[in-house]
Amino acid sequence: MIRGLLRRLGAGGAGPEPAPAARAQGAPEGPDRGLLVFENTSEVIRAQKLLRDAGVQVAVMGPPPEIRKGCDLVVTFPLVEELRVRRLLAAGGGPQPLEVVPVTGPLLTPVDIFQVKDFGTHLMVRAANMKLTVDKSTGVLVNVSGGGCPDVPYLAALLVGRRLDEAPSPREMGHTLCGYALGLAFEELQRRCSPS
Amino acid sequence: MSDIVDARGLSCPQPVLDTLAALAAKGSGRIEVLVDTEASRENVTRAAQAKGWTVESVAEEAGAYRLAIAKA
């Protein structure tokens, strides 16, 4: 597995590049997407988990400027599932969106929250406010930075020095929004490093 | 005499990457790393320890941290 991982890691070019967040989290690409806008990030996280556990192909992204009225993240979902999504959120006691918006044009296209930078020997993925860096030759995580939340040192101690395919998920181990963002970066690195 | 990695003014993860490159090139012995943020100090310390090196001392000087890192 690690060989395929490293092959993928070595394939990147130099410099920052956007990561396909929708694909990163298993969401289909295409124009027929909708956005769920919430009051705060905690609600985004709860909604994403609730919908993902119910089998809805969701992704967390940055809001388009036109609808930036809630928090700094939105949940995207297949628009054909709007009724089911609304019912799931209502029935599960989940957070209620401020708005449900179809992606109808460039101004309403959500913004990628990932940034990827290839340092040659290392690859860094930034998700929102957190950065995670891996050694491309070994698959070992070498750095966690960003955030400022109290659990970041704990998460860094868990991750640094361990291989990407054996490290614990920061999303499960963390307790803050930094842990959540680090989890997104971790999953994006895993996606990029998984055998194709 | 120590090798010196001057990572002042660099943002993460560059100080860690420069330190790891110096540790790999050195193999064993002693190097010094200069960083100017607390986060970089912690990250460099963690990365060095993960590679089996020991941070022998951390000295504050003129708004920077000087880390002495060694491996027998």
Interface residues (C-beta under 8 A of the other chain):
Chain A: F119 T121 H122 M124 K131 T133 D135 V140 V142 N143 V144 S145 G146 P153 A156 A157 V160 G161
Chain B: C12 P13 Q14 V16 L17 L20 A21 A39 E42 N43 R46 A47 Q49 A50 K51
